[in-house]
Amino acid sequence: MCFKRKKSACQQVQSYRAYHIQKDGGEVFLEDGTYNTQEKSRSTPTGVQVGYKECIERIAEEDRNLVMQSGERLPSRRNALFVAKKEDVRFWYNYIEKRNPNTTLSIYEVELTGLLLWTNAALLRTNQYWCPDEKVDEEPEGVFEGDFKIIRICRIEDFS
């Protein structure tokens, strides 16, 4: 695990700007609306019909709980709003679009106040996900828990 980390990968943020990309058909966010990630909690899957993705999420939550035993506070993926930095929006837009070819995507500029972890999504299947190295280049992913406000709805053309 990452108990030896000297500096927390998490940070408490206030009025921090980031971007959230979402498949249309899910929860609708309104411009100027204020929301809390606790209101959009995903349930932990149970039973025999648990798929691969659900297993990965369950293991990630168990790893998070182990890391938190060392005193570090981390956002839960179950309650998270996943965000990107401006320079990474096009990467994540293309990533999500490729996996959901018949879906329209929305990009929201959001203002965050709460707990934010910048990590590497490629590490999700490892215990390094919660404690990435300082440099997060491959698949930079923000895992946010707290209050967020929709600043504006963006178009992919806004990110060249």
Rosetta blueprint (number, residue, H / E / L):
1 M L
2 C L
3 F L
4 K L
5 R L
6 K L
7 K L
8 S L
9 A L
10 C E
11 Q E
12 Q E
13 V E
14 Q E
15 S E
16 Y E
17 R E
18 A E
19 Y E
20 H E
21 I E
22 Q E
23 K E
24 D L
25 G L
26 G L
27 E L
28 V L
29 F L
30 L L
31 E L
32 D L
33 G L
34 T E
35 Y E
36 N E
37 T H
38 Q H
39 E H
40 K H
41 S L
42 R L
43 S L
44 T L
45 P L
46 T L
47 G L
48 V L
49 Q L
50 V L
51 G L
52 Y H
53 K H
54 E H
55 C H
56 I H
57 E H
58 R H
59 I H
60 A H
61 E H
62 E H
63 D H
64 R H
65 N H
66 L H
67 V H
68 M H
69 Q L
70 S L
71 G L
72 E L
73 R L
74 L L
75 P L
76 S L
77 R H
78 R H
79 N H
80 A L
81 L E
82 F E
83 V E
84 A E
85 K L
86 K H
87 E H
88 D H
89 V H
90 R H
91 F H
92 W H
93 Y H
94 N H
95 Y H
96 I H
97 E H
98 K H
99 R H
100 N L
101 P L
102 N L
103 T L
104 T L
105 L E
106 S E
107 I E
108 Y E
109 E E
110 V E
111 E E
112 L E
113 T E
114 G E
115 L E
116 L E
117 L E
118 W E
119 T E
120 N E
121 A H
122 A H
123 L H
124 L L
125 R L
126 T L
127 N L
128 Q L
129 Y L
130 W L
131 C L
132 P L
133 D L
134 E L
135 K L
136 V L
137 D L
138 E L
139 E L
140 P E
141 E E
142 G E
143 V E
144 F E
145 E E
146 G E
147 D E
148 F E
149 K E
150 I E
151 I E
152 R E
153 I E
154 C E
155 R L
156 I H
157 E H
158 D H
159 F L
160 S L
